[in-house]
Amino acid sequence: MSTSPRVRWWAFAPYVIVSLIHIGALSVDATEIAAITKLLLMPLLACAVVILAKDVPKAQQVALRILGVGLAFSWIGDEAAVFFPFLPELPVMLGAFGVAHLAYIWLFNRHLAVRRLPWWTLVYVLWWAGMLAILWPRLGALSFAVAAYGLVLGGTAASAARCHPVVTVGGALFLCSDTVLAFRLFTPEAMAHWTSPLVMITYCAGQGLIAAGTIAALRTRALAPVAPVVATP
């Protein structure tokens, strides 16, 4: 019996290394290094997905393309000020990440789901209501945009709970990252310096786990044994 080739998880090594450098740079206020490494994060993660795509059957490749859309718009969200310096950064960032989350929701529900929505995902509804209750007085003109973004962010985390456990954790970490970021943006006086690297720790881990979990789920599905067809007399 032939065995399937091992997944080349080493492809994630550059992304992990640059993520660690980026987080370290944030921790010591090395702004130039932090800016350069942040620019590299999503392209390196996308490169890992491209390399690992060879380990995924062609029938499953459409899921990887949707993942690629999510990573591309995440990159735009990360670098909104760089790519669109003539536009206000926060609305562009919310819009780009909103598209990324919609891509992830589509990916999770249509291509990766293995179970119904767990009952405990109701906590994400409470999260959304609580976040709006706390931040609403400070949101100003962005109130409805932030509320809409919160819906798709919570939708991503909830949809991830239907998938491979690695994807589930990745979606939850992505939500944690944006939660801390929201408080840093709208209540900066209440946030300690260490919350800056915390945003990126949870973000890098979340995105990486979503990508790795997607690869793992697609391979698991492809390698699952097919039940034999029994001929009827």
C-alpha positions as CSV (number, residue, x, y, z in Angstrom):
1,M,0.0,0.0,0.0
2,S,1.5,3.4,-1.0
3,T,1.6,6.1,1.6
4,S,0.7,9.7,0.9
5,P,3.6,12.2,0.9
6,R,4.1,14.3,4.0
7,V,2.9,17.8,4.0
8,R,5.8,20.3,3.6
9,W,5.0,22.3,6.6
10,W,8.5,23.9,6.4
11,A,6.9,26.3,3.9
12,F,5.5,28.2,6.9
13,A,9.0,28.8,8.4
14,P,9.7,32.2,6.7
15,Y,6.3,33.5,7.8
16,V,6.9,32.3,11.4
17,I,10.4,33.8,11.5
18,V,9.3,37.2,10.1
19,S,6.3,37.2,12.4
20,L,8.6,36.8,15.4
21,I,10.9,39.5,14.2
22,H,7.9,41.8,13.6
23,I,6.5,41.2,17.1
24,G,9.9,41.7,18.7
25,A,10.4,45.0,16.8
26,L,7.0,46.2,18.1
27,S,8.0,45.3,21.6
28,V,11.1,47.5,21.5
29,D,9.6,50.3,19.3
30,A,11.8,49.5,16.3
31,T,9.3,51.2,14.0
32,E,11.3,50.8,10.7
33,I,11.8,47.1,11.2
34,A,8.2,46.6,12.3
35,A,7.0,48.4,9.1
36,I,9.2,46.3,6.8
37,T,8.3,43.0,8.4
38,K,4.6,43.8,8.5
39,L,4.7,44.4,4.7
40,L,6.1,40.9,4.3
41,L,3.7,39.0,6.5
42,M,0.8,38.2,4.2
43,P,3.0,37.6,1.0
44,L,5.1,35.1,2.9
45,L,1.9,33.3,4.2
46,A,0.6,33.3,0.6
47,C,3.9,31.8,-0.6
48,A,3.5,29.0,2.0
49,V,0.0,28.3,0.7
50,V,1.2,28.2,-2.9
51,I,4.0,25.7,-2.0
52,L,1.6,23.6,0.0
53,A,-1.0,23.7,-2.8
54,K,1.0,20.9,-4.5
55,D,0.0,18.7,-1.6
56,V,-3.7,19.4,-2.2
57,P,-5.7,17.6,-4.9
58,K,-6.8,19.7,-7.9
59,A,-10.5,19.1,-6.9
60,Q,-9.8,21.1,-3.7
61,Q,-7.9,23.9,-5.3
62,V,-10.8,26.3,-5.4
63,A,-10.8,26.5,-1.6
64,L,-7.1,27.6,-1.7
65,R,-8.0,30.3,-4.2
66,I,-10.7,31.7,-1.8
67,L,-8.1,31.5,1.0
68,G,-5.8,33.5,-1.3
69,V,-8.5,36.2,-1.7
70,G,-8.7,36.4,2.1
71,L,-4.9,36.8,2.4
72,A,-4.7,39.4,-0.3
73,F,-7.4,41.6,1.2
74,S,-5.8,41.1,4.6
75,W,-2.6,42.5,3.1
76,I,-4.4,45.5,1.8
77,G,-5.9,46.0,5.2
78,D,-2.5,45.7,6.9
79,E,-1.0,48.3,4.5
80,A,-3.9,50.6,3.9
81,A,-1.8,53.7,4.7
82,V,0.9,52.5,2.3
83,F,-1.2,51.4,-0.6
84,F,-3.8,54.3,-0.3
85,P,-2.0,57.2,1.3
86,F,-4.5,59.7,-0.2
87,L,-7.4,58.0,1.6
88,P,-8.3,57.9,5.3
89,E,-6.6,54.8,6.7
90,L,-9.2,53.3,9.1
91,P,-12.2,53.1,6.6
92,V,-9.9,51.5,4.0
93,M,-8.6,49.1,6.5
94,L,-12.1,48.1,7.7
95,G,-13.3,47.7,4.1
96,A,-10.4,45.5,3.0
97,F,-10.6,43.3,6.1
98,G,-14.3,43.1,5.7
99,V,-13.8,41.6,2.2
100,A,-11.2,39.2,3.7
101,H,-13.6,38.1,6.3
102,L,-16.4,37.5,3.8
103,A,-14.0,35.3,1.8
104,Y,-13.2,33.4,4.9
105,I,-16.9,32.9,5.8
106,W,-17.5,31.6,2.3
107,L,-14.4,29.3,2.6
108,F,-15.4,27.9,6.0
109,N,-19.1,27.3,5.3
110,R,-18.9,26.0,1.7
111,H,-15.6,24.2,1.6
112,L,-14.3,23.3,5.1
113,A,-17.4,22.8,7.3
114,V,-17.6,19.4,9.0
115,R,-20.2,20.1,11.6
116,R,-23.2,22.3,12.4
117,L,-22.7,25.6,14.1
118,P,-21.8,24.8,17.7
119,W,-24.1,26.2,20.4
120,W,-21.2,27.9,22.2
121,T,-20.7,30.2,19.2
122,L,-23.5,32.3,20.8
123,V,-20.6,33.8,22.8
124,Y,-19.7,35.7,19.6
125,V,-23.2,37.4,19.6
126,L,-22.5,38.5,23.2
127,W,-19.1,39.7,22.1
128,W,-20.5,41.8,19.3
129,A,-23.2,43.4,21.6
130,G,-20.7,44.0,24.4
131,M,-18.1,45.6,22.1
132,L,-20.7,48.0,20.6
133,A,-22.0,48.9,24.0
134,I,-18.6,49.8,25.2
135,L,-17.2,51.6,22.1
136,W,-20.3,53.2,20.6
137,P,-19.9,56.6,22.3
138,R,-16.4,56.9,20.9
139,L,-17.0,55.6,17.3
140,G,-18.6,58.8,15.9
141,A,-19.0,58.7,12.1
142,L,-17.6,55.2,12.0
143,S,-20.3,53.7,14.3
144,F,-22.2,51.8,11.6
145,A,-19.1,50.8,9.7
146,V,-17.6,49.3,12.9
147,A,-20.8,47.6,13.7
148,A,-21.0,46.0,10.3
149,Y,-17.3,45.0,10.5
150,G,-18.0,43.4,13.9
151,L,-20.7,41.3,12.3
152,V,-18.5,39.8,9.7
153,L,-15.6,39.4,12.1
154,G,-17.9,37.5,14.5
155,G,-19.3,35.6,11.5
156,T,-15.7,34.5,10.6
157,A,-15.0,33.2,14.1
158,A,-18.4,31.4,14.3
159,S,-18.0,29.9,10.9
160,A,-14.5,28.7,11.8
161,A,-16.0,26.7,14.6
162,R,-17.6,24.5,12.0
163,C,-14.2,23.4,10.6
164,H,-11.0,21.7,11.5
165,P,-9.9,22.5,15.1
166,V,-6.9,24.4,13.9
167,V,-9.2,26.7,11.8
168,T,-11.5,27.1,14.8
169,V,-8.6,28.4,16.9
170,G,-7.3,30.6,14.1
171,G,-10.7,32.3,13.7
172,A,-10.9,32.9,17.5
173,L,-7.4,34.4,17.6
174,F,-8.2,36.7,14.6
175,L,-11.2,38.0,16.6
176,C,-9.1,38.5,19.7
177,S,-6.6,40.5,17.6
178,D,-9.2,42.8,16.2
179,T,-10.8,43.2,19.6
180,V,-7.6,44.4,21.2
181,L,-6.9,46.6,18.2
182,A,-10.4,48.2,18.5
183,F,-9.7,49.2,22.1
184,R,-6.3,50.5,21.0
185,L,-7.8,52.7,18.3
186,F,-10.8,54.0,20.3
187,T,-9.7,53.9,23.9
188,P,-5.9,54.4,23.6
189,E,-5.6,55.9,27.1
190,A,-6.7,52.6,28.6
191,M,-4.3,50.3,26.7
192,A,-0.8,49.5,27.9
193,H,2.1,49.4,25.6
194,W,2.3,45.6,25.6
195,T,-1.1,45.4,23.8
196,S,0.6,46.6,20.6
197,P,2.6,43.4,20.2
198,L,-0.4,41.4,21.5
199,V,-2.5,42.6,18.5
200,M,0.1,41.1,16.1
201,I,0.8,38.0,18.2
202,T,-2.9,37.0,17.9
203,Y,-3.2,38.2,14.3
204,C,-0.1,36.4,13.0
205,A,-1.1,33.2,14.9
206,G,-4.7,33.5,13.7
207,Q,-3.9,33.9,10.0
208,G,-1.2,31.2,10.1
209,L,-3.6,28.7,11.8
210,I,-6.4,29.5,9.3
211,A,-4.0,28.8,6.4
212,A,-2.5,25.7,8.0
213,G,-5.8,24.4,9.1
214,T,-7.2,24.8,5.6
215,I,-4.4,22.8,4.1
216,A,-4.8,20.1,6.8
217,A,-8.6,19.9,6.3
218,L,-8.4,19.7,2.5
219,R,-5.8,16.9,2.7
220,T,-7.8,15.0,5.4
221,R,-10.9,15.2,3.2
222,A,-8.9,14.1,0.1
223,L,-7.3,11.1,1.9
224,A,-10.5,9.9,3.6
225,P,-11.3,6.4,2.5
226,V,-14.2,6.0,0.2
227,A,-16.8,3.5,1.3
228,P,-16.8,0.5,-1.1
229,V,-19.8,0.1,-3.4
230,V,-21.5,-3.3,-2.7
231,A,-23.2,-4.7,-5.8
232,T,-26.7,-5.8,-5.3
233,P,-27.8,-9.2,-6.7
